[in-house]
Amino acid sequence: MRVVYLDQVFLLNFVVDYLLLLAAGRLAGEVLRRGRLALGAALGAIYAGAVFLPGLGFLVHPLCKVGAGVATVLVGYGGSRRLLRACLVFFVVSAAFGGGIFALQMLGSRSLTMANGVLASPLDLKLVLLSAAGCYGLVTLLFQRAARHSSRRELAPAVVELGGRRAVLTALVDTGNTLTDPATGRPVLVAEGEKVKALFPPGTAPCQAELRDPSAALERLSNAGLRCRLLSYQAVGVECGLLLALRSDKVKVGGEDYGPLLVALSPTGLTDGGGYCALIGA
């Protein structure tokens, strides 16, 4: 009779599912919301534990396994335009990971085994997690070439400070964004103009019309003592556009302190879904 500890099954599958969702998202160029990834991993771990409960043996059916995998991806990336791609990549990465576990078993390793189609282990939990991390590293190496050509897109809190005032934003860190300050070569934070009004002294924040015609607002804001300039950019459908840019005192995105950066003010929203209001290259 085989003994399975549900707490170990849950924790092991939670860690592995989280890593698989993270790898799938990066390969698919998804926006990474780590809280949602954790919820998706928790759902997958609950399914893995439920497989061993009395009366729930039907969960080992292939359709149930596929359904659990799809539900895990939906929690992590639901609502994304790349949902189908993320789902397919998740199953491919999972299959590669399962192949690594099978290879370990063929080599005689008993640190990780597949029971009822989910990960289980009879060994110490620390050794289990180290083994799982090793398998994840192997899978990552196998997909390294693909990952090198995909962009990383991750949401992070951003704080912009200027003259004792601050604006708190949600920023998308996107390696595909190459907008930089032509004078310094440093990245530029693009923010929705409506979201950074707190950075301006009372009554000086540019209106929507001024953001659409930044050259008209440049002189007024410069006379108000603000360090502003025009920044050219290129985008899909825009061969050469201009954005009003403000020199901040400090920008912090996630755990990284960028110091003084240019903050370009967008006259329109940066996303239809409203998940973020600022954008910066990695």
C-alpha positions in Angstrom: 0.0 0.0 0.0 1.4 3.3 -1.0 1.3 6.3 1.4 0.8 9.8 -0.1 1.0 12.9 2.0 -1.4 15.5 0.7 0.5 18.5 2.0 3.6 17.4 0.1 1.5 16.7 -3.0 -0.1 20.2 -2.8 3.1 22.1 -2.2 5.1 20.2 -4.8 2.5 20.6 -7.5 1.9 24.3 -6.5 5.6 25.1 -7.1 5.8 23.1 -10.3 2.5 24.5 -11.7 3.6 28.1 -10.9 6.9 27.5 -12.7 5.1 26.0 -15.7 2.7 28.9 -15.9 5.6 31.4 -15.6 7.6 29.6 -18.4 4.5 29.4 -20.6 3.7 33.1 -20.1 7.2 34.2 -21.0 7.4 32.0 -24.0 4.0 33.2 -25.2 4.8 36.9 -24.6 2.1 37.2 -22.0 1.7 39.9 -19.4 2.8 38.2 -16.1 0.4 38.8 -13.2 2.1 36.8 -10.4 -0.9 36.9 -8.1 -3.0 35.3 -10.8 -0.3 32.8 -11.6 -0.2 31.8 -7.9 -4.0 31.3 -7.9 -3.8 29.2 -11.1 -1.0 27.1 -9.5 -3.1 26.7 -6.4 -6.0 25.4 -8.5 -3.7 22.9 -10.2 -2.3 21.8 -6.8 -5.8 21.3 -5.4 -6.7 19.1 -8.4 -3.5 17.1 -7.8 -4.4 16.5 -4.2 -8.0 15.7 -5.0 -6.9 12.8 -7.3 -5.9 10.8 -4.2 -9.0 11.3 -2.2 -11.5 8.5 -1.9 -14.3 8.5 -4.4 -12.6 11.0 -6.7 -10.7 8.5 -8.8 -12.6 9.7 -11.9 -10.4 12.8 -11.9 -7.6 10.7 -13.4 -9.5 10.5 -16.7 -7.7 12.3 -19.5 -10.6 14.7 -20.1 -10.5 15.7 -16.4 -6.7 16.3 -16.7 -7.1 18.4 -19.8 -9.9 20.4 -18.1 -7.8 21.0 -15.0 -4.9 22.2 -17.2 -7.2 24.6 -19.2 -8.7 25.9 -15.9 -5.3 26.5 -14.5 -4.3 28.6 -17.6 -7.6 30.5 -17.5 -7.0 31.6 -14.0 -3.5 32.7 -14.8 -4.1 34.3 -18.2 -7.9 34.6 -18.7 -9.0 37.6 -20.7 -5.7 37.8 -22.7 -5.7 38.0 -26.5 -2.9 35.4 -26.5 -4.9 33.0 -24.3 -4.9 30.2 -26.9 -1.2 30.5 -27.5 -0.5 30.5 -23.7 -2.7 27.4 -23.3 -0.9 25.5 -26.0 2.5 26.5 -24.8 1.5 25.5 -21.2 0.6 22.0 -22.4 3.8 21.7 -24.5 6.0 22.8 -21.6 4.1 20.5 -19.2 4.7 17.6 -21.6 8.4 18.4 -21.8 8.5 18.6 -18.0 6.6 15.2 -17.7 9.2 13.8 -20.1 11.9 14.9 -17.8 10.3 13.2 -14.8 9.9 10.0 -16.9 13.6 10.2 -17.8 14.5 10.5 -14.1 12.4 7.4 -13.3 14.1 5.5 -16.1 17.5 6.4 -14.7 16.4 5.0 -11.4 15.8 8.2 -9.5 13.0 8.1 -6.9 13.0 11.7 -5.9 10.1 12.6 -8.2 7.5 10.1 -9.5 4.2 10.3 -11.3 1.2 8.8 -9.4 -2.2 9.0 -10.9 -0.8 11.4 -13.5 0.4 14.0 -10.9 3.7 14.6 -9.1 4.3 12.8 -5.9 7.4 11.9 -3.9 8.3 9.6 -1.0 11.4 11.7 0.0 12.1 14.7 2.1 10.2 17.8 0.9 13.4 19.9 0.6 14.9 17.3 -1.7 11.7 17.1 -3.7 11.7 20.9 -4.3 15.4 20.8 -5.3 14.6 18.0 -7.8 11.6 19.9 -9.1 13.8 23.1 -9.6 16.4 20.9 -11.5 13.7 19.6 -13.8 12.4 23.1 -14.4 15.9 24.3 -15.2 16.3 21.5 -17.7 13.0 22.4 -19.4 14.0 26.0 -19.5 17.3 25.1 -21.2 15.4 23.1 -23.8 13.2 26.1 -24.6 16.0 28.7 -24.2 16.2 29.5 -27.9 12.5 30.2 -28.1 12.5 32.2 -25.0 15.3 34.4 -26.4 13.1 35.5 -29.2 10.0 36.2 -27.1 9.4 39.4 -25.1 9.0 39.5 -21.4 5.9 41.4 -20.3 5.2 41.8 -16.7 3.1 44.2 -14.6 4.7 46.0 -11.7 3.8 49.0 -9.4 5.5 52.2 -10.4 6.1 55.4 -8.4 7.1 58.7 -10.1 8.3 61.6 -8.0 8.8 65.2 -8.9 9.3 68.2 -6.7 7.9 66.4 -3.6 4.9 65.2 -5.5 4.3 61.6 -6.6 2.1 59.5 -8.8 1.5 55.8 -8.3 0.9 53.8 -11.4 0.7 50.2 -12.6 3.4 49.7 -15.3 3.9 47.1 -17.9 7.6 46.1 -18.1 8.0 45.1 -21.8 11.2 44.1 -23.4 9.6 44.9 -26.7 9.4 48.6 -25.8 12.6 50.3 -27.1 11.7 53.9 -26.5 14.7 55.6 -24.9 16.0 59.1 -24.1 18.1 60.1 -27.1 20.4 62.2 -24.9 21.2 59.5 -22.4 20.1 56.2 -23.9 18.1 55.4 -20.8 14.6 54.0 -20.9 11.6 56.3 -21.0 8.5 55.7 -18.9 5.4 56.3 -21.0 2.3 57.1 -18.9 -1.2 58.1 -19.6 -1.4 61.9 -19.1 -4.5 61.7 -17.0 -2.8 59.4 -14.5 0.2 61.7 -13.7 -1.6 65.0 -13.0 -0.5 64.7 -9.4 3.1 65.5 -10.5 2.1 69.0 -11.6 1.6 72.1 -9.4 -2.1 73.0 -9.0 -3.5 74.4 -12.2 -0.6 73.5 -14.5 -1.3 70.0 -15.6 -1.7 69.8 -19.4 -5.2 69.1 -20.7 -6.1 66.4 -23.2 -5.9 68.9 -26.1 -2.4 70.0 -25.1 -1.3 66.4 -24.9 -2.4 65.9 -28.5 -0.6 69.0 -29.5 2.5 68.9 -27.2 4.4 71.7 -28.9 1.7 74.1 -27.8 2.0 73.0 -24.2 5.8 72.9 -24.1 6.3 76.7 -23.8 3.6 77.1 -21.1 5.0 74.3 -18.9 8.6 75.5 -19.4 7.6 79.0 -18.2 6.1 77.3 -15.1 9.5 76.0 -14.2 8.9 72.4 -15.3 11.6 70.5 -17.2 9.8 69.5 -20.3 10.8 68.5 -23.8 9.4 66.9 -26.9 10.2 63.3 -27.6 9.8 61.7 -31.0 8.6 58.1 -31.3 7.5 55.5 -33.8 4.6 53.1 -33.5 2.3 51.0 -35.6 0.5 53.4 -37.9 2.6 56.4 -36.6 5.8 57.0 -38.6 7.0 60.0 -36.6 5.0 61.3 -33.6 5.7 63.6 -30.7 5.0 63.2 -27.1 5.3 65.7 -24.3 8.0 64.4 -21.9 8.6 65.5 -18.3 12.0 65.1 -16.5 11.2 63.4 -13.2 13.3 63.4 -10.0 12.9 59.6 -9.4 11.2 56.6 -11.0 10.8 53.3 -9.2 9.3 50.3 -11.0 8.8 47.1 -9.0 12.0 46.7 -6.9 14.2 48.7 -9.4 15.1 52.3 -8.8 15.7 54.0 -12.1 16.5 57.4 -10.6 15.7 60.5 -12.8 13.9 59.5 -16.0 11.9 61.1 -18.7 8.2 60.4 -18.4 6.4 60.7 -21.7 2.7 61.7 -21.5 0.4 59.7 -23.7 -2.8 61.5 -24.8 -4.7 58.2 -25.0 -5.0 55.1 -23.0 -2.2 52.5 -23.3 -4.5 49.4 -23.1 -8.1 48.6 -23.8 -8.5 46.4 -20.7 -7.2 49.0 -18.3 -4.7 46.6 -16.7 -1.9 49.2 -16.7 -1.4 52.9 -17.4 2.3 53.1 -17.9 4.9 51.3 -20.0 8.6 50.9 -19.8 11.2 48.8 -21.5 13.2 46.2 -19.7 
